[in-house]
Amino acid sequence: MKHYTPHGHFFHGENASILVVDSETGKTRKLGFAGGKARHSPDGFSWGYAGSGPAELARAIIADVSNDPDPHPALYQAFKNEFLGASTLDQNSTSWSISEDVILQWLKDRREKYFKGGK
């Protein structure tokens, strides 16, 4: 199972990094932009507010979990609001983690809403 968690000392803009940790294999890698390029925040990932950095992070996480390099904006914006926004995380928080299982269940619960025919 994979976990998505912040890494480093400064967590906003270009210095923000998210590690993808596979608890079964012990492998760790740095999460990159969805589809290899930024759409919302060329400065990088962030969290704890409703801006472009959290949107970029939500897009990258959803793309990574779903293997879809270009997830639907309504889907990753909803994920941002529920998991990465100000009501959930403080901008300075560095002790959070989101598991792949939680994200997959969240996606399954929303499939009908965001994808015609449950794609």
KOLDO-862532 format. One record per residue (C-alpha): residue in one letter; x, y, z. Coordinates in steps of 0.1 Angstrom, whole numbers, padded with zeros to 4 digits, always signed. Last residue first. Layout:
BEGIN
AXYZ/...
REM end
This chain:
BEGIN
K-0158+0047-0160/G-0189+0047-0137/G-0215+0052-0166/K-0208+0089-0168/F-0178+0098-0147/Y-0178+0124-0120/K-0208+0115-0098/E-0207+0078-0106/R-0171+0075-0097/R-0174+0094-0064/D-0175+0066-0039/K-0149+0046-0059/L-0126+0076-0058/W-0129+0080-0020/Q-0123+0043-0016/L-0092+0045-0038/I-0079+0076-0019/V-0084+0059+0015/D-0066+0028+0002/E-0037+0048-0013/S-0030+0062+0022/I-0029+0099+0030/S-0002+0112+0054/W+0001+0143+0076/S+0029+0154+0099/T+0042+0184+0081/S+0016+0210+0089/N+0026+0245+0082/Q-0003+0253+0058/D-0027+0237+0083/L-0046+0208+0070/T-0083+0198+0068/S-0104+0229+0068/A-0076+0248+0050/G-0076+0225+0021/L-0058+0192+0014/F-0082+0164+0020/E-0118+0174+0013/N-0112+0206-0008/K-0083+0191-0027/F-0102+0159-0034/A-0132+0180-0047/Q-0107+0199-0069/Y-0092+0166-0081/L-0126+0153-0092/A-0140+0186-0107/P-0107+0189-0127/H-0111+0155-0144/P-0078+0135-0141/D-0051+0141-0168/P-0023+0115-0164/D-0048+0088-0153/N-0030+0060-0134/S-0057+0063-0108/V-0034+0066-0078/D-0008+0087-0095/A-0033+0110-0113/I-0053+0115-0081/I-0021+0124-0062/A-0008+0148-0090/R-0042+0166-0094/A-0045+0170-0056/L-0010+0184-0054/E-0016+0209-0082/A-0049+0219-0066/P-0031+0224-0033/G-0006+0247-0049/S-0032+0266-0069/G-0053+0278-0040/A-0078+0266-0014/Y-0056+0267+0017/G-0037+0241+0038/W-0016+0225+0011/S+0013+0231-0012/F+0028+0216-0044/G+0049+0233-0071/D+0059+0267-0083/P+0044+0260-0117/S+0010+0260-0099/H-0021+0252-0118/R-0013+0230-0148/A+0022+0217-0139/K+0038+0192-0162/G+0048+0155-0163/G+0013+0142-0169/A+0005+0148-0133/F+0034+0167-0116/G+0059+0145-0098/L+0057+0125-0065/K+0092+0117-0051/R+0099+0080-0046/T+0102+0056-0018/K+0105+0018-0018/G+0098-0002+0013/T+0083-0029-0007/E+0050-0033+0012/S+0048+0001+0028/D+0052+0018-0006/V+0061+0054+0002/V+0052+0082-0022/L+0070+0113-0010/I+0057+0148-0014/S+0080+0177-0020/A+0076+0214-0014/N+0107+0233-0022/E+0094+0249-0054/G+0064+0264-0037/H+0054+0256-0001/F+0067+0229+0022/F+0100+0240+0037/H+0118+0215+0059/G+0118+0182+0039/H+0091+0156+0031/P+0053+0156+0029/T+0034+0123+0029/Y+0015+0102+0003/H+0012+0065+0014/K+0012+0035-0009/M+0000+0000+0000/
REM end
